[in-house]
Amino acid sequence: MTIESLSRGERLHPIQESFLKPGALQCGFCTPGMILGAYALLIRTPHPSRAEIIQGMDDNLCRCGSHTRIVDAIQEAEAARRGVRRQ
C-alpha cells in the first residue's frame, strides 16, 4: 500500500484530509509513514484512546515536532469515521 493508493482519484482519504486540517503536515518527510501508520493503527484499534495512538505511532519520528498535531489528526480521522464531529 502507498500513500497515493489511499485516495480515490482527486478525493483524499479521510485520514489524509485529517492531516491537513490541524496542520499535522510540516516538511512532509514523515507524512507518508505517519498517514499509513495511522491507517494501520485505526484498522488494528478502531477506537483508540489518545494514549493508544501515542503508543501506536511511537516508531514514527517527526523531526519538525508535529507529534501533538499528528495525534490530533488521527483522533479527528477516527471521529470522522464514526460520524462524530470533534471540537
C-alpha positions as CSV (number, residue, x, y, z in Angstrom):
1,M,0.0,0.0,0.0
2,T,1.2,3.5,-0.8
3,I,0.1,7.0,0.3
4,E,-1.3,7.5,-3.2
5,S,-3.4,4.4,-3.0
6,L,-5.5,5.7,-0.1
7,S,-7.1,8.4,-2.2
8,R,-9.8,7.8,-4.8
9,G,-9.0,9.9,-7.8
10,E,-9.0,13.5,-6.7
11,R,-10.8,12.6,-3.4
12,L,-8.5,12.2,-0.4
13,H,-9.0,9.5,2.1
14,P,-10.4,10.9,5.4
15,I,-7.1,10.2,7.2
16,Q,-5.3,12.3,4.6
17,E,-7.8,15.1,5.0
18,S,-7.4,15.0,8.8
19,F,-3.7,15.6,8.5
20,L,-4.4,18.8,6.5
21,K,-6.9,20.3,8.9
22,P,-4.9,20.6,12.2
23,G,-1.6,21.4,10.3
24,A,-0.1,18.0,11.1
25,L,2.0,18.4,7.9
26,Q,5.2,20.3,8.0
27,C,8.1,19.4,5.9
28,G,6.4,16.3,4.5
29,F,9.3,14.0,5.1
30,C,7.5,11.8,7.7
31,T,4.0,12.3,6.3
32,P,3.6,9.1,4.2
33,G,4.8,6.9,7.0
34,M,2.7,8.8,9.6
35,I,-0.5,8.5,7.5
36,L,0.0,4.9,6.6
37,G,0.9,4.1,10.2
38,A,-2.2,5.9,11.4
39,Y,-4.3,4.0,8.8
40,A,-2.9,0.6,10.1
41,L,-3.4,1.7,13.7
42,L,-7.1,2.5,13.1
43,I,-7.6,-0.9,11.4
44,R,-6.0,-2.7,14.4
45,T,-7.6,-0.5,17.0
46,P,-10.8,1.0,15.7
47,H,-11.4,3.4,18.6
48,P,-8.0,4.1,20.1
49,S,-7.5,6.3,23.2
50,R,-5.0,9.2,22.9
51,A,-2.5,7.0,24.8
52,E,-3.0,4.1,22.4
53,I,-2.4,6.5,19.5
54,I,0.8,7.8,21.0
55,Q,2.0,4.2,21.7
56,G,0.9,3.0,18.3
57,M,2.7,5.8,16.5
58,D,5.8,5.6,18.7
59,D,8.1,4.2,15.9
60,N,7.3,7.0,13.5
61,L,9.5,10.1,14.0
62,C,8.7,13.7,13.1
63,R,11.7,16.0,13.1
64,C,9.5,19.1,12.9
65,G,7.9,18.4,16.2
66,S,4.3,18.0,15.0
67,H,3.6,15.0,17.2
68,T,0.7,16.6,19.1
69,R,-1.0,17.8,15.9
70,I,-0.4,14.3,14.3
71,V,-2.2,12.7,17.3
72,D,-5.0,15.3,16.9
73,A,-5.3,14.4,13.2
74,I,-5.6,10.7,14.0
75,Q,-8.3,11.4,16.6
76,E,-10.1,13.6,14.0
77,A,-9.9,10.8,11.4
78,E,-11.2,8.3,13.9
79,A,-14.1,10.6,14.9
80,A,-15.0,11.3,11.3
81,R,-15.1,7.6,10.5
82,R,-17.7,7.2,13.3
83,G,-19.6,10.3,12.1
84,V,-18.7,12.3,15.2
85,R,-17.6,15.9,15.0
86,R,-14.7,16.8,17.3
87,Q,-14.5,20.2,19.0
